[in-house]
Amino acid sequence: MTSNRREFIKAGALGAAALSTGMLGAPSPAAARTDHKPLDILVLGGTGFIGPHMVREALRRGHSVTLFNRGRTDAGAFPDLETIKGDRNNGLDGLEGRQWDVVIDNSGYVPRHVRDSARLLAPNVAHYVFVSTVSVYADFTSDAPESAPLATIADETVEQVTGETYGALKALCEKAVMQEVGAERTTVLRPTYICGPGDRTDRFTWWPVRASRGGEMLWPGQPGDHIQIIDVHDLALFTVDCVEQKIAGTFNTATPESGYTMGELLADCRAVTAAEVQDIWVDEAFAIAASANAPVRNHGAFPVWHPQRGPDAMGAQFIAHAAREAGMQTRPVRETIRGLLGWWATLPEERTSKLQAGLPAEYEAELIARWKKQQG
């Protein structure tokens, strides 16, 4: 497994009308339907990155929400909601004897934990939504519909979530839910890179934040290289749609394959930030070597981007036809960038000075000098 795939998998553990730049159209969140009967929804997690967006969307549509978590992450995010404190590791007692219409499970990474919660809740919920990842696929060399082979692990009792085990463990989590709840009552969502306010990985965020500083900026590969993301708001909208409409099945959730490029990302960053970015494009070999030798960063030197050939090429080729046919829509990436930068401006310097992805300024300057010298 290459370092790029490790970063892609590890990062997963942890989206209006079409524009002239070729962005993907989606209605405003305010256009979402609100004519369904109110539901009682249990969210396993709910206070991390994606959970709050799902909770707020469900509340906006008039549903009631109960949270189940350990109370360690942003415990005061929803003070008016019932929160059942517990632990997925042998601490599910607070869920016993309770009934909900739906459970949204966005905090399941260990198969045993997911199986325990699914088994306990199966008799007491009508619908189970499990948030998985595109990292479940076994092969990253070509496009992947939901039916593509999944990653496996030799020892299925392993519970340590790492860059090497994450995808296979998530695949086993999916299997556990299906077995305990039944396919007809289960929705599995497999998002690609999730981006938007609240993202702690900084994978997509790094690009507009770095572009906003202007000046010479390294860009990997070619302007036509494809990337895929999903705005966290669009993921939340589709999740609640699945809840309301009882949409069962397995869905890749991503912008359309080959539908957005690094060159368009550059154009959108320039348009939103009004920064004078002097783009310097380096070839794949240089970018891969630069990533391999980069100072330690949690989520890669060129996050979101993947080489367009070889073992990581599927990073922009996840087939999301099924989700779009079921009603998922994705907003213009330019809108995502605006939202990200607006949120970023509210964060303390202690947070914004420590990006978790991308090139440190000194290393980027060193690479630019090296590239220019190499080009003569």
C-alpha positions as CSV (number, residue, x, y, z in Angstrom):
1,M,0.0,0.0,0.0
2,T,1.4,3.4,-1.0
3,S,1.8,6.3,1.4
4,N,-0.9,8.2,-0.5
5,R,-3.4,5.5,0.1
6,R,-2.4,5.3,3.7
7,E,-3.1,9.0,4.1
8,F,-6.4,8.7,2.2
9,I,-7.6,5.8,4.5
10,K,-6.3,7.4,7.7
11,A,-7.9,10.7,6.9
12,G,-11.3,8.9,6.4
13,A,-11.3,7.9,10.0
14,L,-11.7,10.2,10.9
15,G,-19.8,17.9,-0.5
16,A,-27.3,25.7,-6.5
17,A,-27.2,25.9,-10.0
18,A,-24.3,25.0,-12.2
19,L,-21.7,27.7,-12.5
20,S,-19.7,28.6,-15.6
21,T,-16.6,27.0,-14.0
22,G,-18.3,23.6,-14.2
23,M,-19.3,23.3,-10.6
24,L,-22.0,20.9,-9.5
25,G,-25.5,22.2,-9.0
26,A,-27.5,21.8,-5.8
27,P,-30.5,23.6,-4.2
28,S,-30.1,25.7,-1.1
29,P,-30.3,23.7,2.2
30,A,-33.4,25.7,2.9
31,A,-35.1,24.0,-0.1
32,A,-35.0,20.6,1.7
33,R,-38.4,19.0,2.3
34,T,-39.9,19.5,5.7
35,D,-43.3,17.8,5.2
36,H,-42.4,14.4,6.7
37,K,-43.8,13.3,10.1
38,P,-41.5,14.1,13.0
39,L,-39.2,11.2,13.8
40,D,-37.4,10.2,17.0
41,I,-33.7,9.9,16.0
42,L,-30.9,8.5,18.0
43,V,-27.4,9.7,16.9
44,L,-24.4,7.6,18.1
45,G,-21.8,10.3,18.4
46,G,-23.2,13.6,17.2
47,T,-20.6,16.1,18.6
48,G,-17.6,15.5,16.3
49,F,-17.2,16.9,12.8
50,I,-20.1,15.4,10.8
51,G,-22.5,14.7,13.6
52,P,-23.5,18.3,14.5
53,H,-24.4,19.0,10.9
54,M,-26.7,16.0,10.8
55,V,-28.2,16.9,14.1
56,R,-28.9,20.5,13.1
57,E,-30.4,19.4,9.8
58,A,-32.7,16.9,11.6
59,L,-33.8,19.5,14.1
60,R,-34.4,22.0,11.3
61,R,-36.8,19.6,9.7
62,G,-38.7,19.2,13.0
63,H,-37.4,15.9,14.2
64,S,-36.4,15.1,17.8
65,V,-32.8,13.9,18.4
66,T,-31.2,12.0,21.2
67,L,-27.4,11.8,21.5
68,F,-25.4,8.9,22.7
69,N,-21.7,9.5,23.4
70,R,-19.0,9.6,26.1
71,G,-19.4,13.4,26.6
72,R,-15.8,14.1,25.9
73,T,-16.0,16.1,22.6
74,D,-17.8,19.4,22.7
75,A,-20.2,18.2,25.3
76,G,-22.0,21.5,25.4
77,A,-22.8,21.6,21.7
78,F,-26.5,20.7,22.2
79,P,-27.4,21.5,25.8
80,D,-31.1,21.3,25.1
81,L,-31.0,17.8,23.7
82,E,-31.2,14.6,25.7
83,T,-27.7,13.0,25.9
84,I,-27.2,9.5,27.1
85,K,-23.7,9.1,28.3
86,G,-22.1,5.8,27.6
87,D,-19.4,4.0,25.7
88,R,-19.5,1.8,22.7
89,N,-17.0,-0.4,24.3
90,N,-19.2,-2.4,26.7
91,G,-21.1,0.7,27.9
92,L,-24.4,0.6,26.1
93,D,-26.7,0.1,29.1
94,G,-28.3,3.5,28.7
95,L,-29.8,2.4,25.4
96,E,-31.5,-0.6,26.7
97,G,-35.3,-0.6,26.8
98,R,-35.5,2.6,24.6
99,Q,-37.1,2.9,21.2
100,W,-36.4,5.3,18.3
101,D,-37.6,5.5,14.7
102,V,-34.1,5.7,13.4
103,V,-30.5,5.5,14.5
104,I,-27.7,7.4,12.8
105,D,-24.3,5.8,13.5
106,N,-21.5,8.1,12.6
107,S,-19.0,6.9,15.3
108,G,-18.5,3.3,14.5
109,Y,-15.0,2.1,13.7
110,V,-14.6,-1.2,15.5
111,P,-16.7,-4.1,14.3
112,R,-17.4,-5.5,17.8
113,H,-18.7,-2.1,18.9
114,V,-20.9,-1.7,15.9
115,R,-22.2,-5.2,16.1
116,D,-23.1,-4.7,19.8
117,S,-25.0,-1.5,19.2
118,A,-26.8,-2.9,16.1
119,R,-27.8,-6.0,17.9
120,L,-29.1,-4.1,20.9
121,L,-31.0,-1.5,18.8
122,A,-32.3,-3.7,16.0
123,P,-35.6,-4.7,17.7
124,N,-36.2,-1.1,18.8
125,V,-35.5,1.0,15.6
126,A,-37.1,0.8,12.2
127,H,-34.1,2.1,10.3
128,Y,-30.3,2.1,10.8
129,V,-28.0,4.5,9.0
130,F,-24.3,3.7,9.2
131,V,-21.7,6.2,8.0
132,S,-18.8,4.3,6.5
133,T,-16.2,5.4,4.0
134,V,-14.9,4.8,0.5
135,S,-11.8,3.4,2.1
136,V,-13.7,0.1,2.3
137,Y,-12.7,-0.8,-1.2
138,A,-10.0,-3.4,-1.9
139,D,-8.6,-1.8,-5.1
140,F,-7.7,1.8,-5.5
141,T,-6.5,1.5,-9.1
142,S,-9.7,2.1,-11.0
143,D,-13.3,3.4,-10.6
144,A,-15.5,1.8,-8.0
145,P,-19.2,1.4,-7.8
146,E,-20.8,0.2,-4.6
147,S,-20.5,-3.4,-5.8
148,A,-16.7,-3.4,-6.0
149,P,-14.8,-5.8,-3.8
150,L,-14.1,-4.7,-0.3
151,A,-10.9,-4.7,1.7
152,T,-10.3,-7.6,4.0
153,I,-8.1,-8.3,7.0
154,A,-6.5,-11.6,8.0
155,D,-7.3,-11.3,11.6
156,E,-10.9,-10.0,12.0
157,T,-10.5,-9.7,15.8
158,V,-8.1,-6.8,15.4
159,E,-9.5,-3.6,16.9
160,Q,-6.7,-1.2,16.5
161,V,-7.7,1.4,13.9
162,T,-4.7,2.5,11.8
163,G,-4.0,3.6,8.3
164,E,-3.6,-0.1,7.4
165,T,-6.6,-1.5,9.1
166,Y,-9.2,1.3,8.8
167,G,-10.8,0.4,5.5
168,A,-11.1,-3.3,6.3
169,L,-12.5,-2.7,9.8
170,K,-15.1,-0.3,8.3
171,A,-16.1,-3.0,5.8
172,L,-16.6,-5.4,8.7
173,C,-18.7,-2.8,10.5
174,E,-21.0,-2.5,7.5
175,K,-21.3,-6.3,7.5
176,A,-22.2,-6.3,11.2
177,V,-25.0,-3.8,10.7
178,M,-26.4,-5.7,7.7
179,Q,-26.4,-9.0,9.7
180,E,-28.0,-7.6,12.8
181,V,-30.5,-5.2,11.3
182,G,-31.1,-6.6,7.8
183,A,-30.4,-5.0,4.4
184,E,-34.0,-3.8,4.0
185,R,-33.7,-1.6,7.0
186,T,-30.1,-0.4,6.6
187,T,-28.5,2.5,4.8
188,V,-24.7,2.5,4.4
189,L,-23.1,5.8,3.3
190,R,-19.6,5.8,2.0
191,P,-18.3,9.3,1.8
192,T,-15.0,10.4,0.2
193,Y,-13.1,13.4,1.6
194,I,-15.6,15.3,3.8
195,C,-15.0,19.0,4.0
196,G,-16.6,22.0,5.6
197,P,-16.9,23.8,8.9
198,G,-15.7,21.7,11.8
199,D,-13.2,19.6,9.8
200,R,-10.2,18.9,12.1
201,T,-8.1,17.2,9.4
202,D,-7.6,20.4,7.3
203,R,-7.3,18.2,4.2
204,F,-9.5,20.4,1.9
205,T,-9.3,23.4,4.1
206,W,-5.6,23.8,3.5
207,W,-6.0,24.7,-0.2
208,P,-8.2,27.9,0.2
209,V,-6.4,28.8,3.4
210,R,-3.0,28.6,1.7
211,A,-4.3,30.3,-1.5
212,S,-5.6,33.2,0.6
213,R,-1.9,34.0,1.5
214,G,-1.1,34.5,-2.2
215,G,2.3,34.4,-3.7
216,E,4.1,31.4,-5.3
217,M,2.1,28.2,-4.5
218,L,2.9,24.6,-5.4
219,W,0.3,22.6,-7.2
220,P,0.8,18.9,-7.8
221,G,0.3,17.1,-11.2
222,Q,-1.6,19.0,-13.8
223,P,-4.6,21.4,-13.8
224,G,-6.7,18.6,-15.4
225,D,-6.2,16.2,-12.5
226,H,-9.5,15.1,-11.0
227,I,-10.4,15.2,-7.3
228,Q,-13.6,14.3,-5.4
229,I,-15.0,15.7,-2.2
230,I,-18.3,15.9,-0.4
231,D,-19.4,19.0,1.5
232,V,-20.5,18.1,5.0
233,H,-23.7,20.0,4.6
234,D,-24.6,17.9,1.5
235,L,-23.8,14.7,3.4
236,A,-26.1,15.8,6.2
237,L,-28.9,16.7,3.8
238,F,-28.7,13.3,2.1
239,T,-28.5,11.5,5.5
240,V,-31.7,13.1,6.7
241,D,-33.4,12.5,3.3
242,C,-32.5,8.8,3.7
243,V,-34.0,8.9,7.2
244,E,-37.2,10.6,6.2
245,Q,-37.8,8.6,3.0
246,K,-36.5,5.2,4.5
247,I,-34.0,4.9,1.7
248,A,-32.2,1.7,2.2
249,G,-29.0,0.5,0.4
250,T,-25.4,1.3,0.0
251,F,-24.3,4.7,-1.4
252,N,-21.0,6.3,-2.4
253,T,-21.4,9.9,-1.4
254,A,-19.1,12.2,-3.5
255,T,-19.1,14.8,-6.2
256,P,-19.4,13.1,-9.6
257,E,-16.3,11.2,-10.8
258,S,-14.1,13.2,-13.1
259,G,-16.4,16.2,-12.4
260,Y,-13.9,18.6,-10.7
261,T,-10.2,19.3,-11.2
262,M,-7.3,20.8,-9.4
263,G,-7.3,23.6,-12.0
264,E,-10.9,24.4,-11.1
265,L,-9.9,24.3,-7.4
266,L,-7.2,26.9,-8.1
267,A,-9.7,29.1,-10.0
268,D,-12.3,28.9,-7.2
269,C,-9.7,29.7,-4.6
270,R,-8.6,32.7,-6.5
271,A,-12.2,33.9,-7.0
272,V,-13.2,33.5,-3.4
273,T,-10.1,34.9,-1.8
274,A,-9.2,37.5,-4.4
275,A,-5.6,36.5,-3.7
276,E,-2.8,36.8,-6.3
277,V,-1.7,33.2,-6.5
278,Q,1.3,32.4,-8.7
279,D,0.6,28.7,-9.4
280,I,3.6,26.5,-9.9
281,W,2.7,23.1,-11.2
282,V,5.1,20.2,-10.4
283,D,4.9,16.8,-12.0
284,E,3.6,13.7,-10.3
285,A,7.0,12.2,-9.6
286,F,8.2,15.5,-7.9
287,A,4.9,15.8,-5.9
288,I,5.1,12.2,-4.7
289,A,8.7,12.6,-3.6
290,A,8.0,15.8,-1.9
291,S,5.2,14.2,0.0
292,A,7.3,11.3,1.0
293,N,10.0,13.6,2.4
294,A,7.7,16.2,4.0
295,P,8.0,17.2,7.6
296,V,5.5,15.3,9.7
297,R,1.9,16.3,9.0
298,N,-1.1,14.2,9.9
299,H,-2.9,14.3,6.5
300,G,-0.4,14.6,3.7
301,A,1.6,17.3,1.9
302,F,-0.9,17.6,-1.0
303,P,-4.1,16.5,0.6
304,V,-7.1,15.4,-1.5
305,W,-5.0,15.2,-4.6
306,H,-4.0,11.7,-5.9
307,P,-1.8,10.6,-8.8
308,Q,-4.0,10.0,-11.8
309,R,-2.5,6.6,-12.5
310,G,-1.3,3.7,-10.4
311,P,-2.4,2.3,-7.1
312,D,-4.1,5.5,-5.8
313,A,-5.9,6.6,-9.0
314,M,-9.3,5.8,-7.6
315,G,-9.1,8.8,-5.3
316,A,-11.3,10.7,-7.8
317,Q,-13.2,7.9,-9.4
318,F,-15.8,6.7,-6.8
319,I,-19.0,6.1,-8.7
320,A,-21.8,8.0,-6.9
321,H,-24.6,7.4,-9.5
322,A,-26.8,5.6,-7.0
323,A,-26.7,8.4,-4.4
324,R,-27.6,11.0,-7.0
325,E,-30.5,8.9,-8.3
326,A,-31.7,8.6,-4.7
327,G,-31.7,12.4,-4.5
328,M,-28.2,13.4,-3.2
329,Q,-27.1,16.8,-4.6
330,T,-23.8,18.5,-4.3
331,R,-23.3,22.3,-4.1
332,P,-20.7,24.3,-6.1
333,V,-17.3,23.8,-4.6
334,R,-16.9,27.6,-4.6
335,E,-19.8,27.6,-2.1
336,T,-17.9,25.1,0.1
337,I,-14.8,27.3,0.0
338,R,-16.7,30.4,1.1
339,G,-18.2,28.4,4.0
340,L,-14.9,27.1,5.0
341,L,-13.1,30.4,5.0
342,G,-16.0,32.0,6.9
343,W,-15.7,29.4,9.6
344,W,-11.9,29.5,9.6
345,A,-12.0,33.3,10.3
346,T,-13.8,32.5,13.6
347,L,-11.2,30.2,15.0
348,P,-8.5,31.2,17.5
349,E,-4.9,31.6,16.3
350,E,-3.8,28.7,18.3
351,R,-5.9,26.5,16.0
352,T,-5.3,28.3,12.6
353,S,-1.6,28.4,13.1
354,K,-1.4,24.6,13.3
355,L,-2.8,23.2,10.0
356,Q,-3.0,19.5,10.1
357,A,-2.3,19.0,6.4
358,G,-0.4,20.6,3.5
359,L,3.0,22.0,3.1
360,P,4.7,24.0,5.9
361,A,5.8,27.4,4.5
362,E,9.5,26.8,4.8
363,Y,9.3,23.4,3.1
364,E,7.1,24.8,0.3
365,A,9.7,27.5,-0.4
366,E,12.5,24.9,-0.4
367,L,10.5,22.8,-2.9
368,I,9.8,25.8,-5.2
369,A,13.5,26.7,-5.3
370,R,14.4,23.0,-6.0
371,W,11.8,22.8,-8.8
372,K,12.9,26.0,-10.5
373,K,16.5,24.8,-10.4
374,Q,15.5,21.4,-11.8
375,Q,13.7,23.2,-14.6
376,G,16.8,25.3,-15.4
